[in-house]
Amino acid sequence: MRIGIFSDVHANFEALSSVLAAYEDENIDIFLCAGDVVGYGASPVECMDLVRSVAEAAVLGNHDAAVAGRMDYSYYYEAARKVLDLHAVLLSKDHMGWLRALPYRREFEELDLTLCHGSPINEEEFDYIFTADQAYAVLPYFKNLKKVTCIGHSHLCRVFALTETDVEEIARSHFSVEPDRKYIISVGSVGQPRDYDNRATYTVYDTDTKEFYFKRVEYDIERSASKIFEAQLERNFGNRLFIGV
């Protein structure tokens, strides 16, 4: 089975549209979304409609939780709160119901795969895993992990291969899932990459060959940023799209 796994769309319709177009060449069997459909961008309704139409399953991101009233986001900085408040107004009752029903994690027994937004330990806390030290914190729970855990949240492409005693970071865009290790894979961001590559990120996991691929695709950044400016949201949310940070 070929799985398309993506995350952190952040209301960027142009990026999501380009990713889904690129996926058409990948012979994908199912799509999984690791959260944060909303936040930062100017197209929450359009993005949620697209994700709901294609994704076999999705999990709750922290921005999703904030918009859905499932977490306190008063400590977010003002510009981020403004976007979340706007998205809560724009989304329909049906959209909000979908967000409120999203689980924090999904387990796929037949695929030996877990999907969650942040760390698979105490998912409600939305802890980050984008460094080896953060991955080491998961080792006490090694026996409970699936073969592959896919996460988002950091907007970075990171791979950590775990044994019961050690963590190795794999810095490759294509790698093989080995039988004697377990993997925590941060799948990057569709709508707001932060690794100084402004192209949208998406991934493919072939469960038959055990091959995992990080992919990038260009999209209409000018249009996406212009919509943010026109909505009078924080200009930096648009400016940062051009530099991928």
N, C-alpha and C positions, 0 to 999 in steps of 0.2 A: 504493500500500500504506500502511496505517495501522499504525504501530508503537507499542506501549506500552513505554516505557523507564522503569525504576524502579531504585532503589538503596538501600543501607543500611537494610535491614529491621530488623536488630539484634534479632531474636527478639521482635518486637512483633507478636503475632498479631492483636490487635484492630485495629491500624493497617493491617496487610496485608490483612485481611479487608475492611475498609472501602474500601481502594484498589481491590481486585479487584471489589467490588460497583459502585464508581463507573465502572470501566472497561467494565462491561456496556453502558453507554450510548454508548460511543465507537467501536463497530464496528472493533475492533482485529483485525488479521490475525495479527500475531505479537507476543509479549512478549519483552523482553530485560531481564536483571538485571545491573547493574553492580557486584555484589559486596556483601560483608558481610551475609550472611543471619543470621549469629550475632553474639554479643557483646552486652553490656549488659542485654538483656531476659531474660524468664523463660520463653519458649516457643520454644526452638531447634528442637525436633523438629517441632512443628506448622508452624512457618514454613518449614522446609526442605521438608517434604512439599508445602506449597502452592506454593512456588517451583518445585520439580521438576515439579509437575503442570501448570503453566501456561507456564513459560518455554521458548521455543525455544532459547535459549542464555543462559549465565551466565558470568561471569568471576570470578576469585579476588579477594577483598578481603583486607585485612591481618588482620582478625579471623578470617576463614575460614582464612587461612594459619596463623595461630597455633594455632587449634583442631586443624587437620589435621597439625600437626607440621612445617610447611613453612617456618617462620621462628622465630627466637629472639625471644621476647617477655618475656625476663627484665627488660628495662628498662621495661616497662609498670608503672604504679603498681599497688599491691597489690590494690585493689578491682577493677580491670579484669582482672588476672590471675586473681583468684578466680572471676569469671564465666566466663572462658575455660576454666579447669580444670573447672568444673562442666559446661559444655557438652560438653567432650570426654568426660566420663563418661556423660552422658545420651544422646548420639548413638549410634546403632547402627553396626555394622560397615559396613552398606550406606551409611548417611549419610556416614560418614567416607571411604569409598571414593569417593563422589561429590565431596566436597570436595577430596580428594587428586588427583582427575583434572581439576579445573577449570583452564583455561588462564589466563594473565595477560591475554591480549587475544584478541579475536575480530575478524576482518576479514570484512566483507560486501561483496564486490566489486560485486555487482549493485545494492546500495543506496548504494555509495560512502560507507560508514560503518564506523567503528572503535568498538569497545566495550572499555573497560578501567576499572579502578577508580580509579587516580590518573593522573598524567601519562603520555602515550603514549611518552615517552622514558624508557628504563630502567624498565619497568613494575614490575620486581621490587623497586624502591626505594620504591614507593608515595608518590611525591612529590605534594604538593598543587598544585592550580591553582585558586585562588579570588581572585587579584588580577591586575591587568593586568601587573605586573612578572613574575609567575610565568608568565603566558602569553607574554610577550616571550621568555622563555628557550626557547620552542619554535620560534621563528622560523627558526633555522638549519636546521631539519628540515622547513620548509614544503613543499617539493616532495614529500616522502614522506607527507604527511598526506592522509587521505581528506577528502572534502568536509565531513563531519560526524564529529567525535569526541565520543562521549558518555562521561562519567566520573561517579564519585561521590566518596566519601571525605571531602569537606569538610562534607557535610550542608547545603550552601548552594546556592541556585539562582543560577547565574552563567552568562553567555554572553559569549564573546569571539570577535569576528569578526576574522580575520587576513588581511592581504595579505602579500606577501613582505617588506615593510618596516615594517609598522605593525600595531597592535592597537587595536581599539575595543571597549569594554565596552558591551553592550546591556542596558539595565535595563528590560526589558518582559516581561510574561508571555506575550505572543504576538508572534511576529516571522516574517518571511519569510527563508528561506535564499537569499541572492543568488548569482548565477552566478560573480561575479568574486572571491568571498572564500571562505575556509574557516573552520570554526567549531569551537571547543572549548566544549562545553556541560556544565556541572556540573548534574546533574539533581535535586539535593536529596536528602532522606531520607524514606523511608516511616516508619521507626520512631523516629527521633530528630532531628527538624528543629532547626536551631540558628540560625534567623533571627528569633527572637521571635514566630513564628507557629506555634502548637502543632498546627496541622492537618497531617495527613500529606501529603507531596508525591508527585506522579506526573506523568509527561509523555507527550505524544502527538506523534509526528512523522509527517506525511503526506508521503510521498515523491513523490506525484503533484503536489500543489499546492505543495510545498516550504514548508509552514507548520509551525511548531513551537509547541507550547503547554505551558505550565506549569499544572498544576492542583492544587487543594488540596481535602481532604475531612476533615471532623470524624470522630473515632472515640471509642470509650469509653476515655478516658485513665484514669479512675478504676479501671477493671478492670485495665488494663495495669499501672498503678503498684502496685495492690494485690498483684498476682502477684509483682512484684519484692520488695515488703516481706515477703510471706509466705515467699518463698524465702530470706529473710535476706541478700539481696544489698545492696550499697551503696545506702542510701536515696536518695542524690542522683540515682541512675539513674532512679528513679521520680519524684522531685520535679521534675526538670528537664523532664519531659514536659509538665507543666502550663503552663510558661512558654515552651517551645520554644527552649531554649538548651542 
